[in-house]
Amino acid sequence: MTPFARADDDEDGCATWPRDRGSRRGAAHRARQPHRPTNHMTADDTPRTALSPSAHDDTRRSLLKAAGAVALAAPLSGGLAALSASGAAHAQRSAKTLRIGYQKYGNFVVLKARGSLEKRLADRHVSVQWIEFPGGPQLLEGLNAGAIDVGTVGETPPVFALAAGVDFVYVGSEPPAPLGEAIVVPHDSPIRAVADLRGRKIALNKGSNVHYLLVNALRRAKIDYRDITPVYLAPADARAAFAQRGVDAWVIWDPYLAAIERQTNARAIANGEGLVNNIQYYLASRTFAEAEPQLVRALLDEVGAVDRWARANVATVAAQLSPLVGLDTATLEHALKRASYGVQPIDDAALAYQQRIADTFTALKLIPRRIDVAAARWQAA
């Protein structure tokens, strides 16, 4: 299951994602400018939602100013390196509070709403703090900064973070969900296939799971990555640019994907099937995982229980998520049916897949050096 930010209806009845400053027109204007391979979202652009606890607002604002803005305004490796000293300062924190980084859509949202983890840890006198992030790269900035202990992200952010020296371990994963992400174009676009993307502007969140989908789709169509113009935008700005025709295509995940398909009849010209696995990973700081393996296992146990319940109660989950994420239940059901469920241990196959992703981005020079993903395996698993 993948991340999502709250949607509000705009004047033409479609959902758009609010930002504290800037407009959809501004995002579309930026996308129409000559090639600018940077992400324009800043910490102040992070969506503010009803689900975000007010008690955490100051924490999240300061974190995203220190972490998210750096990650989005500059290459991820530079932003993460800048925060390494901050992460070290938090490394020896005793586990009186389990701090979980989450994104708007996914099983962590359901787990948070059910409160089962808090009940399980109460006897250990461990509280739970939930800190929301707009995407995987920003969440990993938070992990590196020592602001969270564990989190969940897609399959690409971890390799960028490893290349930047973030010290974390893979502690679990979900099964593949290749139908949960796709390359979409407007319903009346002349683009009919990936082969038609040569020379086009394509919006995506740099370093996210869909980045790997785009790379593989282009490779299969025999299109060099340099022959397209990537427009690196967070989902809120990317949707605005897509709606205003500031970009030709958008690579995106559910339920953003389900929303844009249902609300605008956007066409998918490729999804992950046969190209990528689209796996959700559970990560923890190495220091925390080594010091508190029982807490990590307790978290994974509770996520597994939520997964089993959610798989059998899709309609109920959609109804519960709807007021939290601002989408109708039908759209959420559509997205949830493409999701995967069931926590799995990290095995050799999972690490080999992550290594292939890392090697792909190294070859494209989007990662500065080769990394050894196996070094991030949780030895207590």
C-alpha positions in Angstrom: 0.0 0.0 0.0 1.3 3.4 -0.9 1.2 7.0 0.2 -1.5 9.6 -0.2 -2.3 13.2 0.7 -5.7 14.6 1.4 -7.7 15.7 -1.6 -10.1 18.7 -1.6 -12.6 19.4 -4.4 -11.7 22.2 -6.8 -14.0 24.4 -8.8 -14.5 21.9 -11.5 -15.4 19.0 -9.2 -12.0 17.2 -9.4 -9.8 16.6 -6.4 -6.7 18.6 -5.9 -4.2 18.6 -3.1 -3.8 21.7 -1.0 -0.6 23.5 -0.4 0.1 26.2 2.2 1.3 28.5 -0.6 1.4 28.4 -4.4 -1.4 27.4 -6.7 -2.2 24.8 -9.3 -1.6 27.4 -12.0 1.8 28.1 -10.5 2.7 24.4 -10.7 1.6 24.1 -14.2 3.6 27.2 -15.2 6.7 25.7 -13.6 6.1 22.5 -15.5 5.9 24.4 -18.8 9.3 26.0 -18.3 12.5 24.6 -19.9 13.9 21.5 -18.4 14.5 22.0 -14.7 15.2 18.6 -13.1 14.5 19.7 -9.5 11.5 19.3 -7.2 9.8 22.6 -6.5 7.9 21.6 -3.4 9.2 23.0 -0.2 8.5 22.3 3.5 5.8 25.0 3.5 4.1 23.2 0.5 3.5 20.1 2.5 -0.2 19.2 2.6 -1.8 19.9 5.9 -4.7 17.5 6.7 -7.3 16.7 9.2 -5.5 13.5 10.1 -2.4 15.4 11.3 -2.5 15.6 15.1 -2.1 19.2 16.2 0.3 18.1 18.9 2.7 17.1 16.1 2.4 20.2 14.0 5.5 21.9 15.4 7.5 18.7 15.2 6.5 18.1 11.6 7.0 21.7 10.5 10.5 21.9 12.0 11.4 18.5 10.6 10.3 19.2 7.1 12.0 22.6 7.1 15.2 20.8 8.1 14.7 17.7 6.0 12.0 17.8 3.4 12.9 21.1 2.0 16.5 20.0 1.5 15.4 16.7 -0.1 13.1 18.4 -2.5 15.1 21.4 -3.5 18.4 19.6 -4.1 19.6 16.1 -5.0 18.6 13.7 -2.3 22.2 12.7 -1.5 23.2 16.3 -0.6 20.2 16.8 1.6 20.7 13.6 3.5 24.3 14.2 4.0 23.6 17.6 5.5 21.4 16.0 8.2 23.8 13.2 9.2 25.1 15.1 12.2 21.5 15.6 13.5 20.9 11.9 13.1 23.9 11.0 15.2 22.8 13.3 18.0 19.6 11.2 18.4 21.2 7.8 17.9 21.3 6.9 21.6 17.8 7.9 22.5 16.1 5.4 24.9 12.9 3.8 23.5 10.3 5.4 25.7 8.5 6.5 22.6 8.2 4.6 19.3 8.3 7.2 16.6 6.7 6.1 13.4 7.0 7.9 10.1 4.0 7.3 7.8 2.4 8.6 4.7 -1.2 9.5 4.2 -2.4 6.3 2.5 -1.6 2.7 3.5 -1.8 0.2 6.3 0.0 2.5 8.8 -3.0 4.9 8.5 -5.3 2.0 9.4 -3.0 0.9 12.2 -2.9 4.4 13.6 -6.7 4.7 13.5 -7.3 1.3 15.2 -4.9 2.1 18.1 -3.9 -1.6 18.5 -0.2 -0.9 18.6 -0.6 1.6 21.4 -2.6 -1.0 23.4 0.0 -3.6 22.8 2.9 -1.4 24.0 1.1 0.1 26.9 2.2 -2.6 29.3 5.8 -1.9 28.3 5.3 1.8 29.1 6.1 2.7 25.5 4.1 5.4 23.8 3.6 5.8 20.1 4.1 9.0 18.1 3.0 9.2 14.5 4.7 11.7 12.2 3.3 12.3 8.7 5.5 12.8 5.6 4.4 13.7 2.0 6.6 11.0 0.4 9.3 8.4 0.9 12.3 10.6 0.2 11.1 13.0 2.9 10.4 10.2 5.3 14.0 9.0 4.9 15.3 12.5 5.6 13.4 12.3 8.9 14.9 8.9 9.7 18.4 10.2 9.0 17.7 13.3 11.1 16.8 11.1 14.0 13.2 12.4 14.0 11.6 8.9 13.6 12.7 5.3 14.4 10.8 3.4 11.8 8.8 4.1 8.6 7.5 2.6 5.4 8.4 3.6 1.9 8.3 2.3 -1.7 11.0 0.4 -3.4 13.2 3.3 -4.8 13.7 5.8 -1.9 15.8 3.3 0.1 18.4 2.9 -2.6 18.8 6.7 -2.9 19.1 7.0 0.9 21.7 4.2 1.1 23.8 6.0 -1.6 23.6 9.1 0.6 24.9 7.2 3.6 21.7 6.9 5.7 22.2 4.1 8.2 19.0 2.0 8.2 18.0 -1.6 7.9 15.2 -3.3 6.0 13.0 -5.0 8.6 10.1 -6.2 6.4 8.1 -5.8 3.2 4.7 -6.3 1.6 4.0 -8.5 -1.4 4.4 -6.9 -4.9 1.6 -4.6 -6.2 2.5 -3.8 -9.8 -0.9 -2.6 -10.7 -0.8 0.1 -8.1 1.3 2.5 -10.2 1.1 3.7 -13.8 2.1 6.2 -16.4 -1.0 8.2 -17.3 -1.9 10.7 -20.0 -4.9 12.9 -20.5 -7.9 11.1 -22.1 -7.6 13.0 -25.3 -3.8 12.9 -25.6 -2.3 11.7 -28.9 0.1 9.6 -26.8 -1.0 6.0 -27.1 2.0 4.1 -25.8 5.3 4.5 -24.0 7.1 4.7 -27.4 5.3 8.1 -27.9 7.0 9.6 -24.8 10.2 10.5 -26.7 10.7 14.3 -26.3 7.8 14.7 -23.9 7.6 16.2 -20.4 6.9 13.7 -17.7 6.0 14.5 -14.1 7.1 12.3 -11.3 8.4 12.5 -7.7 12.2 12.1 -8.0 13.5 9.1 -6.1 10.0 7.6 -5.5 8.8 4.1 -6.5 7.4 5.4 -9.8 10.9 6.7 -10.8 12.0 3.1 -11.3 8.8 2.3 -13.3 9.5 5.2 -15.7 13.1 4.1 -16.2 12.1 0.5 -17.0 9.2 1.5 -19.2 11.5 3.7 -21.3 14.1 1.0 -21.5 11.7 -1.5 -22.8 10.5 1.0 -25.4 14.1 1.6 -26.4 14.0 5.3 -25.3 17.0 6.8 -23.6 16.2 8.6 -20.3 17.9 11.6 -21.8 15.3 11.7 -24.6 12.5 12.7 -22.2 12.2 15.7 -20.0 11.6 14.6 -16.4 9.7 17.2 -14.4 10.4 16.4 -10.7 7.3 17.4 -8.7 5.6 16.1 -5.6 2.2 14.6 -6.2 0.2 17.7 -5.3 2.1 19.9 -7.8 2.3 17.1 -10.4 -1.5 16.7 -10.4 -1.9 20.4 -10.9 0.6 20.4 -13.8 -1.1 17.4 -15.3 -4.6 19.0 -15.1 -3.3 22.3 -16.7 -1.5 20.4 -19.5 1.9 21.6 -18.2 3.2 18.1 -18.6 2.4 15.4 -21.2 2.3 12.5 -18.8 2.4 11.7 -15.1 3.9 8.6 -13.4 2.0 8.1 -10.2 0.8 5.5 -7.6 -2.5 4.7 -5.9 -4.8 6.2 -4.8 -3.6 9.3 -6.7 -3.7 7.0 -9.7 -7.3 5.8 -9.0 -8.4 9.4 -8.4 -7.0 10.8 -11.6 -8.4 7.9 -13.6 -11.9 8.2 -12.2 -12.1 12.0 -12.0 -10.6 12.9 -15.4 -10.7 9.7 -17.4 -6.9 9.8 -17.6 -5.5 6.8 -19.6 -2.8 4.5 -18.3 -0.3 3.7 -21.1 1.7 1.4 -18.8 1.5 0.1 -15.3 4.0 -1.9 -13.3 3.0 -5.3 -14.5 6.0 -7.0 -16.2 8.2 -4.0 -15.4 8.5 -3.5 -11.6 7.3 -5.1 -8.4 6.1 -2.0 -6.6 7.0 -3.3 -3.1 6.4 -1.5 0.2 9.3 -1.8 2.6 9.5 -1.3 6.3 12.7 0.4 7.5 14.2 1.2 10.8 17.3 3.1 11.9 20.0 0.6 12.4 20.7 1.8 16.0 17.0 1.5 16.9 16.5 -1.9 15.3 19.6 -3.3 17.1 18.7 -1.8 20.5 14.9 -2.5 20.3 14.3 -5.7 18.2 11.2 -6.6 20.3 9.6 -3.3 19.5 10.3 -3.7 15.8 8.7 -7.2 15.9 5.7 -5.9 17.8 5.1 -3.3 15.1 5.4 -5.8 12.3 3.1 -8.2 14.1 0.4 -5.5 14.4 0.9 -4.4 10.8 0.4 -8.1 9.8 -2.8 -8.2 11.8 -4.1 -5.1 10.2 -3.2 -6.5 6.8 -5.2 -9.7 7.4 -8.2 -7.7 8.5 -8.0 -5.2 5.6 -7.7 -7.9 3.0 -11.0 -9.3 4.1 -12.7 -5.9 4.7 -11.8 -3.7 1.7 -15.2 -1.9 1.7 -14.9 -1.1 5.5 -11.3 0.1 5.1 -12.4 2.4 2.2 -15.2 3.8 4.3 -12.8 4.5 7.2 -10.2 6.1 5.0 -12.5 8.2 3.0 -13.0 11.1 5.6 -9.3 10.9 6.5 -7.9 11.2 3.0 -10.8 13.1 1.3 -11.7 10.7 -1.4 -14.9 8.9 -2.1 -15.2 5.2 -1.1 -15.5 3.9 -4.6 -12.2 5.4 -5.6 -10.5 4.1 -2.5 -12.0 0.6 -3.1 -10.6 0.6 -6.6 -7.2 1.5 -5.3 -7.3 -1.0 -2.3 -8.1 -3.8 -4.6 -4.8 -3.2 -6.4 -2.9 -3.2 -3.2 -1.0 -6.1 -1.6 -1.3 -7.4 1.9 0.8 -9.5 4.3 4.1 -8.6 6.0 7.0 -10.6 4.8 10.6 -11.0 6.1 13.4 -9.6 4.0 15.0 -12.5 2.1 17.8 -12.8 -0.5 15.3 -12.2 -3.4 14.1 -8.9 -1.9 17.7 -7.7 -1.4 18.6 -8.8 -5.0 15.7 -6.8 -6.4 16.7 -3.7 -4.4 20.3 -4.2 -5.7 19.0 -4.2 -9.3 17.2 -0.9 -8.6 20.3 0.6 -7.2 22.5 -0.6 -10.1 20.0 0.9 -12.5 20.1 4.3 -11.0 23.9 4.1 -10.7 24.2 3.4 -14.4 22.0 6.5 -15.1 24.3 8.5 -12.8 21.3 9.5 -10.7 23.1 7.7 -7.8 26.8 8.8 -7.5 28.3 5.4 -6.5 27.5 1.8 -6.4 26.0 0.6 -3.1 25.7 -2.8 -1.4 22.1 -3.2 -0.4 22.8 -6.4 1.5 24.6 -4.4 4.1 21.3 -2.9 5.1 19.8 -6.3 6.0 18.4 -6.6 9.6 20.5 -9.3 11.2 17.9 -9.8 14.0 15.3 -10.8 11.4 
